[in-house]
Amino acid sequence: MSLFNEKIKLFNLKDLFVVVLFIFLVKILCISLNWSDVDLVCINIVIILFFTFKLRGCFSSFKQDLLKVFTFDSLKLVFLIVILNIFVSYGLLYLSNFILKAFPFIRPLISSSVYINNSALVISGFIATVFISPISEELIFRGVLLNKLRLIVPLSFSIVISSLLFCILHSFGSMTAAFIFAVCMAILYLKTDNVLIPIFAHFLNNLIAEMIVVIDTGNVLFTNDIVMMIMSILAIVCGILIFIFIKNQWDSLNINNL
């Protein structure tokens, strides 16, 4: 095991909690004083800087782990998970839209995203989604939480709990897909023992999702019945395949007592 990934496993959860608590206290103070709000991007950046400071001295090991991301076996696993997840995500988005139309009274209870017509904010949002969030989220949920939970609960429970905490960060339409994706990221991390591989998979997943949004300027994926039917069929097929993948890997992980 590399020094880089070993140091992540030895992270003190209390230190991370103190950093996050401090950031939220600053956020509350800024709101109460009507100052500029501290958004989620800033929080993620501070968390990444915190990890960078704690992992100083592991650069040579980091380079070795980074090279392992681009091996054939790693890339094959990453692309399989990401492609299946993309189609499953759209199927679940269609389902959530159907639920909101069938039960409109729950819509006010769900916070919805607001479209921002500002190029600078759109670019910063793209950078945050594609680059910043995958790093901070994988370091926290797979690098720290998953490893700490494994010390006190069985492996299956640690995967489920960390994945549930991860999906809570997402909106109504993507929570289920986020949970499935988080389970896959946990499996990917446990199989490779290299947090950089789920970080790359998370980056690739978010990049493809953002590119689809940019390319689909006419919102065809949500307005064209034929396209929606094809995507729904693909989502069902991919859902079955990803369930089989998780089941096989889950059994393998339990057998190996990871």
Salt bridges, closest charged atoms under 4 A:
ASP15 OD2 - LYS54 NZ 3.41
ASP37 OD2 - LYS27 NZ 3.53
GLU137 OE1 - HIS202 NE2 3.40
GLU138 OE2 - ARG142 NH2 2.72
GLU138 OE2 - HIS202 ND1 2.68
ASP193 OD1 - LYS9 NZ 2.92
ASP251 OD2 - LYS247 NZ 2.72
